[in-house]
Amino acid sequence: MKNIIISCVLISIVLFSGKLLFAQQCGTHSDAEYENLLKEAENQANSGNEAQSDKLMQDAGMLVMEDISLAVSIPIPGPQGQFCMPNPTTEYIDCLMKLGTRAEYLGVGNKYPEVAMNRAIEAIDQWTTQLSNTKPPVGDALCKEFLNCLMKALAQRELVGLSGAETDRKLQAMIDEILKKGCNPCSVKWMAIAEARISWHSGDEIVTMKGRATWENFYIMLNQLELENKCMTIDYDDRLTFPFACIESVVTGKGENFPKPLLELLDGDKTFAKSMADASIVLCCQKTDNPADLKIISYIGFDNHGEQVIIPISDKVVAINKRRYFTVNQTVTKDEIPTYRAEFTFKFIPVW
């Protein structure tokens, strides 16, 4: 009988040792220490030296008690956002289950196997609860992996007797929502191309300049509630998502860190436009949840001249929500310079 117990412990060492990916060992004692003690205990038992075999088994029991005491005394490590991928939490759970199994096989008393299992259950509850408060990732493949992870979490909670809590209801609700809406994200990504042609008479000369600015991978979301009801996930970055809040031409919210565009000088002037210097674009309205006064505020700048334009585009809300390509034009003039014209064209292109 003793040989069977020893063999079971040795098998458990082999089964669990390959799972610990984040640490070299579980507890302060290595698998090699246990293996050496148990093999020697088996040899002594086979040689008829029961007393020495019993002592070696007791020594192995002391090791596992020390390792369990240490394991349950440290804080449960977080999953670092990996959840169903190998991570510190799953390593910790594997460690506790390995030690609990080892203690049970060795007949260690004082409820050491139960202590290890209870701590493993606590860790399972922690990571599955964190998962239940996580948003699904964007992308079909990642969303499907996330769905499998939710199902695994529910199953693991049921296996260890945790089912029936609020976490289970939240996990099941997330599963139901993904199955209902699917994993494909709704895109609100756009790119914009702006061209400005500026000209005026200066004496007998005509000053002309033309430049282009291109902004890639920003977002326009005018119907967030509708998208949230229709889509499992929405692919957007809040820092780069229009509309911003503005009053008249003054932007009052966000937009300070919007990425710089690609600038191209299409027609220069030796005095006013040797190069493109800067460009900016904002879509804004007074109330971001009601784009009734949606407008473009844009500036196109050359090294010695630039112009701003404000274009109302509330008539483009439907096109934006339906993700249709659209173009807007506007010409800026100046009363003090009758020949001055700044002709702007903006092309908005949905990115899929």
N, C-alpha and C positions, 0 to 999 in steps of 0.2 A: 504493500500500500504506500509506504514511504517513497519508494522509487517512482510510483505514479505521480505523487504530489510534486516531487522534484522535477520530473519531466514536464509537468504542466507549467511550472514556474519558468523553466528554461524556454518553453515554447512561447510563453507570454512575452519574454524578453525579446525574442526574435520578431514577434508580430508587431510590437509597439515601437521598437528601436528605429525603424525606418520612417516613422511619421514625424519625428521631431526635427523640423526643418530650420527653426530659428535658434536652437541652442544645441550644444554638443552633448548635454546629458540632462536628465530630469532629476533634480535634487542634487545633493552634494556627492552622492555615491554613483559611480558609473555602472553601466550594464556589465562591464567586464568584472567589476568587483563581485556583483551578485553571481555572475556566471561561474567565476572561479570557486566561490564558496559552495555553490550548489553542486557543481561537478565533483568537488572533493567530498561533499556530504554523500553523494551517490556512490563514490568509490569506497568510502568507509563503510557504507551500508552493505555494499556487495561483498566486502571483506569480512563482514560479521562484526564490525566494530560499531555497534549501535550507539554506545555512549558518545563516542567522538562525532558520529554523524548527527546525533541530536544536538550537540553543542554547536556544530557548524550551522544547523538549521536555525537555532536560537540566535546566533550571530547575524544571520541573514535577516531574521525578523527584527532585530534591533536596528539594522540599517534602514529597513523600510519604514519603521516607526519614526526614525529621525528625518527621513526624506518627506514623509507625509506631514510631520509637524512643521517643517520648513516651508513646504509648498502651500499649506493653508494659511501661513502667517504673512505671506506677501500679498500686496494688492493685486487684484485681477487685472491683467494687462488688457488694453483696448485692442480692437481689431484693426485699427489704423485704416478704416474705410475699406478693408478687403473682404470682410464678412465671410463669404463662402469660399474664398481663396485661402490657401495656407497663410496664417497670420499668428501673431503672438497669443491671441485668445484661444485659437484652436490648438495651438501647441500646448498651452497651459491645461486645457481640458484633456487632451490626450495624455499628458503627464499624470494628471490626477487619476484618470481611469486606469492607467498602467500601474500606478502605485497601489490603488485600491484593489485591483485584481491580484497583484503580487502579495499584498497583505492577507487577502482572503485565502489564497492557496497555501500560504505559510502558516495559517491558523493564528495570526496575530490578534490578540484580544483588545479589550478596551475600546471597542468600536472604531478602530482605525480604518477599516474598509468603508464604514458608513460615513466617517468624517470626510474621507477623500471624495466619495461619491456626492455627498451633499455640497461640497465646495465646487465640484464639477457642474452640478445642477445650477448653482448660483451663477457660475460663469456663463452657462448656456442661456440662462434667463437674461443676463446682462447684454450679451451680444445680440440676441434675437429682439430684445426691446429696442436697442439702438437701431437695428435694421428696420423695425416697424416705424421709426421716425425719419427714415431716409427717403429722399425723392428718387424716383426711377431715373436711371441714366438716359441720356439722349442717344439714339441710334438703335436700329433694329436688333443687331446681334447682342449688344450690351443689355438691352431691355429683356431679351429672352433669357440671358444668363441671370439677370436679376429676378425674373419670374421663377426660374428653377431654384434660386437661392431662397426666395420666400417660401416655396413649398417645402424645401429641405428644413427650413427653420421651424415651420409648423410641425413637421414630422418629428423632428428632434425633440421639440417641447412635449409632444404627446408621449414619446418613448420614455421620457424621464419624469412624467407625471405633472407637467406644468400646464397642461391644456386647460382652457376655460377662463383665462385671465383676459384683461383688456388688451394685452399684447397680441393674443391670438385673434381677437376680433379685428384689430388693426391690420394684422398680416393678411387675414382672409379678405378684408375689404380691398386691400391693395391688389391681391391676386384677382379678385372679381373685376376690378376696374381695368386691369391690364387685359384680361380675357375679353372684356366687353369692347374696349376701344382699340385694342391692338397695340403693337409696339412701335409702329412708324411714327416718328415725331412730326409735328407741324412746324414747318419752317417759316420764319418771318425775316429771313435774311435778304438784304438788298445790296446793290451797288449803284452808284450815281456817277454820271459823267457831266461835268459842267464846262461850257465854253463861253468865253466872254470876248467880244470884239468891241474895242473902244476906239473912237476916232473924234477928232475935232480939227478945225482950221487954226493954224498958228501963222499969222501973216499970209504969205503966199504959199506956205507949205501945209500939207495935210498930215497930221500925226495919226498914225494907226498902230495898233498893237492887238494881238490876239493870243489867248492862252487857254489851256485846257487843264482841268483838275479832275482826278478820278479817285473816288472813295470806294473801297472794297470792304465787304463783310461788316456792314452795320445792320441794324435791325429796326423795323417799323412795326409797332404793335398798337393798333387802334381799337381792337376788339378783344381784349384779354379775356373777359368773362366767356365770350362765345368760344374762344380757342380752348379755354380750360374745360369747358363742357364737352367739346368735340374731340380733343386730342389727349392722348396719354401723356405725352411730354411736349414741351415747346422749346425749340432750339433758339435760345437767345442769351445775350449777356446784358444784364440790366444797365451796366455802365455805358453801353454803346447802343441803347435802344431809344428811338424816338417814339412819341414826341417828348421833348423837354417842356418844362413850364416856362412861359414868357408872358410879359405884359407889354403890349405894343411890340417894340423891337428889342426889348431888354429881356434877356434870358435869365430867369430867376432860379433855375434848378438844373443841376448836372451839366454835362457837356464840357467841363474844363479839361478833361484828359482825353478828348476824342482824338483818334489817331490822325497823323498828318497824311494828306493825300499825295498821290503821284502828280507832279507838276510837269507840264510840257509847254514850252514857248513855241507857238505856231507862227507868229509874225512879230518881229521886234522893232524897236525904235532906238536909235543911237543915243538919244537923250533920256527918254522916259522908260524904255522897256528893253534893256539888254538881257534881262532874264526874268523868270517867274520868281516871286519872292514868297508868296504865301497864299493860302486859300482856306476857307472854312465854310461849313454848311451846317445848318440846324433846321430841323422840322419841329415846330413848337406851337403851342396853343395855351390859352389862359388856364384851362382845366384839362389836365392830361387824360381824364376819363370821359371827356366830351370834346371831340375835335371839331366843333362847329366853326371855330376861327383858325383852323390849321393853316400854317403859312411856312414858307421857306425863307430863311434869313441866310444870305450867303455873301461872302466877300471874296473877290478875286484880286490879287495884288501882284503888280510887277515891281521892279526894283525902285522906280521913282514915281509910280502912280498906281492907284487901285480904286476899286469901286464896290459899293455894297448894293444889294438888291433885296427887296422884300416882295414876295409873291404869294398872294392868297391861293391856297390849293384845297379848300374845303370841297370843291367839286371833284377832287381826285380820291376822296375817302373810299368810295365804292371800289375803284380800281385797285387801291392799296389792299383792301380787305380781301378782294378776289385774286390778288397777286397777278395783276396785269401790268405789262410794260406801259409807261406813260411818259409824255414829254410836256414840258411847260416852257413858255418863252416870256420874256419881259424886256422892255427897253427903258433905260434910265436917261433922262435929259436934264439939262441945267439951264435955268432961265438966264443966268449971267453969261453963259456961253451958248449962244443960239445954235452953233454948229455941233455941239457936243452930243454924242450918242454912245451909249454903252449897251450893247445888245447881248442879252444872256439867253442861253438855251440849257435846259437841264433834262437829262434822260435818266429815268429811274428803271432799273432792270432787276426783276426778282432773281434771286440765286437759289437754286434747288439743291 
